[in-house]
């Protein structure tokens, strides 16, 4: 019998067998034929019957949610959510996800602040575990994991209810506190506020207090991790049930179930140096110096090129003298066990929680020249073979007493001076194609100025300046300064539907979307699938030196390989900057002068080889650990 005719006969017998189970009647000859065919072709028969019967089975539904406290990549507690479904009358664990916490890793924080942060984190995770195992477990039972919109709507309503309950409790506490205070005695807050105001008035002149005050920090509801963790876990369960990768599932949700013909892999913004907030040197401005590969390279080629630069950077920052430390030699002079091999570890061996190398610098140009040297030494040219991005994190630099940014230890600049400094820096180092948080979100006029001056040359990205995802969806542009794009982080009460909605709004407003990792990242790699499925332009995962971050790069490589195999991988043509100067500008509400013309700035100077060599030696010699 021919294979095709045999297969058709098997399919026909399978359908007859299905009718038997439906009518509970089967001829004796059919039963004998089935037994005979099972002996001949058991694999084909079983597969055909299983596929046919599966059409009549009920769709899997959620039967149980399990929340538990786990540790993230820096050893802090966070939330894991497991999804169990009833599939073909059996309870089965489908998937789990670990969500990152909103808590930032504080620099040089006081012990009291650290203790308060740890207590807040623990309380939030414990509350989230309780929400998942109790309320959400009951509310989401018997729902289909593929119905993401319905699940997210229920999660949003539950969060709103909890937020309103918290406001009522706070209101009652404030009323009780007001009634308990004698009316003749001023409150402690008023006294401390008056003293603070008087002190500030003595130290700060009127001209230095003209910067906009900081916007109030949006409070994070204790337990909100449960909302984001459950939404993402449901999305993963829906993808598993549908037998498709998570990034395809997200793309289908975004495009209303229209299967995308081609997909792009976001360009990585790979952190290489931390020479700012956590570094031992003077420089405070640069929290991260990141590498962005050219668009024409595959991700595999890009990662290999970044690793080559990283190895060369480590070599450049090795201490010039590899012999024993003089202090150690003096202490052990004449000792039999002093072999001359003991040296203090170089500064470059220290790894930031962001997964990048830490080193100290004294001015803005030192790390950029060092990066240029590392590329030149391995035959690469910055601005052609690799590009730079700087995470300035300007909100961490502001000195509200002086009304200025402290870019170096003891060096302060006003918001307008910051714009001039960035314009000069980009003109001097045109390989920098992205600045992340160059200003506070409150300095809206300066954001307008820097966008008009530099928007056609690089991306001006808002990360902290973009506020929270919930506010961006509610208020859209009202809480977002003029910028080229925003960094989105999947934390707290963020839902998958929120990310889909916000990326749609951003792309409609010509904003590029960047998916970013928080400080305390977990080993869950779902963020990568979210970035690919949402069509993000960049993905900001940190460096290549910590397991929880390298895991995500490995997932990104696997997705690129899968898309290439399926011939659905599409590469971007080039970097597309926005020329804000050509767009109609709103009327200036202040008398501030416009930013200087770029042509009037000094041209990029050439750097002699001797200067670069001296710089490298100085960085190694000034290391606090050598």
N, C-alpha and C positions, 0 to 999 in steps of 0.2 A: 504494500500500500504506500502511496506517495506521502511524504511528510505533510504537505498542505491538506490533503484530503483527510489524513488521519487526525490532524489537529481540528479540522472542522467537525469531524465526527465526535471528537472529545468535547468540543464546545456544545454540540447539540445534546449529547448525553448529559452534560452538566446542567443544561437548561431543563431537561426532563427531570433530573434529580432535584432541581430546585422546585419544580412543580409538585414533586412528591412531598417535599417538606411543607409545601403550602396546602396541599389537598389531603395529605396523609394516606395516599394510595399509590402503590408502585407495583408494576407487574413483576412477576418472578424473573422473566427474561432480562429485564433491565438491571435487576440486582446482580444476576449472573454476569451480564456484560460488564458492569462496573467493576466487579471483582477481577475479571479477566484483564480488563484494560489497566487496572491499578497495578497488576503484576508486570504488565508490559512497559508502561510509561508512568510511573508513580509521580514523578516531578511535574510533568505537564498536566496531568489530571488534577493533582492537588492544587496547583497554581490557578488553573482555570476555574475550578469550583470555588476556591477561596475568593477570587476576584469577583465572581458572579454573585456569591452570597453576600459579599460586603456591601453590595448596592442596596440590600434590603435591611441592613443593620442600622440602628439609630446612631445619629451623630454623637461623638463624645461630648460629655458635659462635665463641668467642674463638680467635684464631690468634696474636696477638702483643700484648705490652705493651711500651710504650716509656716510659722515665723519663728526665727531663732536668732540669737545674738552670736555674731562671728567677729573675727578680726580682719581689718583691712591691711593694706600693704605696709603701713607704718605702725602696726600693732595696736590701733585704736578700735574700739567696738563699733560695729555697724550691723546692718540688718540683712538677713538672707530670707527669701520667700520661696517656698516650694509649692508647686501646683500638682494636685492629684486629680485624675479624671476617671469617670466610668467609661470604659472602652470595651464594647462587646461583652457587657455584663461583668467585667472585671475591674476592680479598682487598681489603677496603675499610676506610679509617679511619672509625670511627664517631663518636668524640667525644674530648674531653680535659678535664681538670680541673686546677686549681691549688689546692693546699691551703695554708692559712695556718700559719705556725709557731707554736709555743707561746711562743717567746721574747718577753718583755715589753721595751718600750722603757724603759730605766732612766733615772731622773731624777738629775742631778748625780752620775753614776757616775764612779768613779775610772778613769783610763786603763787600769789593769791589769784592772779588772773588765770594761771594755768590750772589751778585747782577748780576754779569756777567753770572753766571751759570743759574740763573732764567730767565734772558733775552734770553739766548741761547735756553733754553728749550721752552719758550713761542714761540719764532720765529720758532723753528723746528715744534712744534705742529700746529701752525697756517698755516705754509706752507704745512704740510702733509694734513690738512683738505682741503686746496685749491686743492691739487693734486687729492685727492679722489673724490671730488665733481665736478671737472672740467675734467681734462685730462683722468684719469683712468675710470671715469664713462662713457666716450664716447668710449674709446678703448676696454673695456671689454664687452660692450653691445652685446647681442645676442650670447655670448659664453656659452657653457655648463659648469656649475660649477663642473661637474665631470671630466673635462679635465684639471687637475692640471698642467701637464707639459706645455701645450700650454699657459695657463694663466701666469705661472711663467716665461716663455720665454719672453712674452710681457712685464711683469713687469721688468725683467732684462734689456731688451733693453731700456726701458724708463728711468731706473735709470742711465744706462751708458750715455745716451744722456744728462741727467741733470748734471752728473758729468763732462762731457766734456765742457758743457756750463759754469759751474762754473770755470773750469781751464782757459778757454779763458778770462773770466772776470777778474780773478786774474792776468793773464799775462798782460792784458791791463793796469790794475791799477798799476802794478809794473813798467811798461815802462813809464807811465805818471809820477810816483813818481821819477823815475831816471832822467827824462828830466827836471823836475822842480827844482832839486837840483843843486846849483852852483858847478862846478867841483873843485874849489879851496877849498871848505869847506868840511871837512870829515863828514860823516854821523853820526848821533847820536848813531846809533847802533854800529858803529866802535869804537866810543869813549867809550861807556859804556862797550863794549866787552873788550877793552884794559885794562880798569881799573879793570874789574872783573878778567881778567887773571892775572894782576899784584897782586891783592889781594890774589887770590888763591895761586899764587906762593910763597907768603910770609908765608901763614899759613900751607901749606901742603907740606910734603916732597915727594921726587920722588917715594919712595917705596909705599906711600899711594895713589898714583894716577895711579896705574897700572890696576885698575878694568876697564872692558870694559865700554864705555859710554852708556848711555841709548839710545835705539833705538827710532827714532822719532815716536811720537804718531800718529796713523792713524787718519786723520781728518774725522769727521762725517758730511756727507752732510746734510744740513738743509732740512728737509722734508722727510728724508729717512724712518721715521716711517710709511709712507704711503705704502711703498713696503711690509714690513713685515706684517703690519696689514691687508692689502688686501689679501696677499697670505694665511694667516691663516684663514681669514674669508671665502675665497673661499673653503678651505679644509673643514671647518665646514659645509658650504652649500652643498658641494658634499656628505658628510656623511649623512646629513639630507635628501637630495633628494633620496639617495640610501637606506634610512631607516636602517642604521647601525650606531653603535657608532663610534665616531671619531677615537679612537685607532685602531679599525678594518680597517677603511678606510685608515689610515696611513700605517698599516701593508700590506694591499693590494697594495698600491702604491710602497712600498719598495720592495715587493716580486713579482712585475710585475703581479699583479692580481691573484697570487696563494694564496688561503686561507690558513693561518697558522693552523696547527692541534693543536698546543699547544703554549701558550704564558706565559711569566714570568712577574711578577710584580717587578719593580726595588726596590732594598733595599733602605730604607730612610736613609739619613745622617741628623739626627735631631740635630739642634743646641740647646745646653743646657746652655752654659755659654759664655758670652762675657767678657773676663778679660784682654783685650788688648787695642785696638786702642781707644775705647770710655770709658774705665773704669777709675775710679778715682785713682787707684793705680799706681805703678811703671812699671808693666809689660807691654811690648809693643808687644811681639812676637805673642801672641795667640789672633788672632781676633775672632775666634770661637773655642770652644771645642764641638765636635759633638759626638753623640752616634750612633753606627751602630749595629743593632740587629743581632743575629746569623741567618744563612741562613735557618735553619730548622723551624724557627718560622713563623707563618702566620703574615701578616701585622697587623691584629687586636691584636694579642698577643704582637707584638713588640711595638705598640703604647701604650698599657696598661702598659707594662714594663717601657717604657720611662717616662710615666706620674708618675708612682710610684717613680722612681728615682728623678724626678723633684720635687715632693712633699717633699721628704726627704731632697733634697738639700735646699729647701726653709726653712725647719725646722732648718737645721744646721746653716743657715746664719741669722736666727732671732737673734736680739740683746740679749745678755745674761741677761740683766736687762730689764724687761718689765714694770718697774714702770715709773713714770713721769721723764722727763728730768730735771737734776739739775738746768739748766738755767731757765726752765719754772717755777720750784717750787720757785726759788728765786724771780722771777718777780711777782708771784701771791701769795706770802706768806700771809696767813691770809685771802685770798679772799674766799668768800662764794661759788663761783662757781668752785673752784679748786677741782675736784673730784678725781684727781690722775689717770685719764684715758688717758690724752693727752700725746702722745709720738711722737717723730719725726719718719717718716716712715723709715724702714730699707732699706739698699741699694738694697736688693734683690727685693724690690717692683718695682724697675725701670726696664723697659722693653726696650730692644734695638729695632731699626727699623727692625732687622732681626728676631724678635719674640722670643728672648732668654733673659735669666736673666743676669743682669750686676752686677759684683762685682769686687773689687780691689784685686790685689795680688802683692807680692814683689819679687817672684822668680818663676822659671819654675816649681818647684815641688809642690808648694802650691795648685794650682787648681787640679792637677792630684791626689794628696793625698786626697783632699776633695772629688773628684769624687769616689775614692776608698772607702772612709769612708761611703758615702751615699749608695753605693751598698752593702757593708758589713752589714750595719744596717738593710737592708730589705732582707737579705739572698741571695744576688746575688754576683757572683764572676766575676770581670773584667777579660777579656781574655777567658771566657767560656760562661757566661750568657749575656754578653754585651761587646762590643768593643768600642774603642775610635778613633776619627779622629781629627786632628788639622788643622785648616785653619790658616797658618802662615802669609799669605799676605806679603811676604818678600819685595816686591817692595815698600811697604809703610814705610819700616824701613831704607832704605839706606840713608846714609849721604855722599853725593858726595864730600864734602870738605875733609872729612876724608878718604873716600874710604872704609867705613866699614858699617856694619849693627848695629843699636842701638837696641839691643834686650831687654835691660832694660834701664831705665833712667840713663844715664851716663856710661853704659856698652856697649862697641863696640867690634865687632868681624869681622874678615876678611871673605871672602867667604870660604876659606879653613877651617878656624876655625868653621864656621857654619856647615860644613859637619861633622867634628869631634863631635860637640855638638849634632847633630841629632843622630849620631851613638850611642853615650853614652846614650842619652835619650831613644831611642828605646830598647836598651839592659836593661835599668833600668825599663822601663815600657813596657813590650812586648804586653800589651793589646792595644797599639796604632798600628792600622793596616793601617792608611792612613795619609799622610802629603800633604796638599794642598798648592801649591806655597811656598815650603821651601826656594827657591832662586829666584832671578830675572831671567828672560828669557835670559838675556845677559851673565850670568855666566854659559856658556854651559859646560865648562870643569868640573865645580863643580857638575852640573847635572849628568854628566857621572860618576863622583866619587861616588855620593850618591846613584845612581841607582845600581852600582856594589856592594856597601857596604850593602844596605838595600833592594834592589829589591825583594829578596827572602823572606823578612819578612813583608813588608808592601807595599801599593800602594803609588807611588810618582806621585801626580796629578798636572797637569798644568791648572790653571784657567786664571789668568791674563797673565801668561807666554805663553798661547796658542795663543795669538793675536786674531784677528777677524776671524770669520768663512769664510768671503770672501777671506782673505789671505790664510787661510789653504787650501781652495779648489784650489786656483790658484797656490800656491807655494808648497803645500803639506808639505814635511818634512823640507823645508828650514827655516821656521820661527818657528819650533817646537823643543825645546830641547829634549834630551832623557828623557822619562818618561813612567810611566805605563798607563796613561790615561789622558783624557782632559775633562774639564767642558765646555759644550756648553750652550750658552744663546741665547734665541730667541729675538733679539732686532734689531732695525734699518732696514737695507735692507735685512736681512736674509729672505730667502724664504723656504717654506716647502721642495721644491726639493733640496735646498742646504743641509738641515739637512739629508735628505735621502742619498744624495751622500757622505756627509762627514762621516756619521756613517758607511757606507759601506767601505770607505777607512780606517777608524780607526780600524774596526774589522779585516780587512785584514792585518793590521800591528800589530796585537795583542795588540792594545790599547783598554782599556775599555772606554765606553762612559758614561758620567754623564750629565744629564740635570739639569741645575741650575737656580735658581731664581735670578734676579738682585736685587739691593738694594731697589729701589722703585717699589715694586711689586703691581699688580692690583688684583682684585678679580676674574678675568677670570681664570678658571681652565684648559684651553686647554693644558697647559704645561704638565700636568699629562698624558693626552691622547697621546701627542707626545712621551713622554718617554716610555710608554708601547708599542705603535705601532712601535717605532724604535728599541726596544729591549735593552734599556739602562741598564747598570749594576746597577747604583745607581741613585738616584734622590736627589737633594740638594735643599730643600725648606725652610730652616730656622727653626725656633722654633715652639712651639705649643702655642704661646701666642698672636698672632695677627690674626684677622679675615681673612685677605687676604691670609694668609699662612695656617691657619687651614682649609679653604675651599678646598685647594688642597689636604690636607691629607684626608679629607672626600671623595673627588672624587677618590683618590687612593683606599680607603677602599671599595667604591662602585664597582670599576672595579674588585678588587680581588673577591668580593662576586659574581659578575656576571660570572667571569671565572670559579670559583669553581662550581657554579650551572650548567654551561654548560660542566663541566668536561674537560675543556681545560687549567686548571691552572697547570703550571709546576714549581717546586722549584729547585733552584740551589743546586748542591751537596755540594759545599764548596767554600771557598775563594781560588782563583787561582792567586798566585803571580808569577812574572816573575823573574827568576834567570838570571839577566843580566851578571853576572860574567862568566856564561858558554857560552855566545855568543861571537863571534869574535869581538874584540875591535879594533877601528881605532888607528893608530899610534899616540902616544902622541906628540903634537906639542910644549909642554912646558916642563920645567924641574921640574915641581911640583911633590912632593912626592906622592905616592899612598895613599889612605885612610888607616887608621890603621886597623889591623886585629881585627875582632870582639871578638876573643877569648882572646885578650890581655887586653880587657877592664875589669874594675872591675865588679864582679857579682852584681846582684840586692840585695841591702841590705834589711833587714827586718825592718819594721817601728813599733816601740812600740806603744801600745795603748795610753800611756800618751802623746806621741808626736802628735798624731792625735787629741786628745782632746784639747791640747794647741793650735794647729793650728786653730781648729774651733773657739775657744774662741777668738783668736787673730784676725781672720778675722771679726768676729762680732764686736769686740771692736774697730778695726781700721776703721770701716765704716765711711765715711765722713758725713753720714746723721744721725748717732746715737749719 
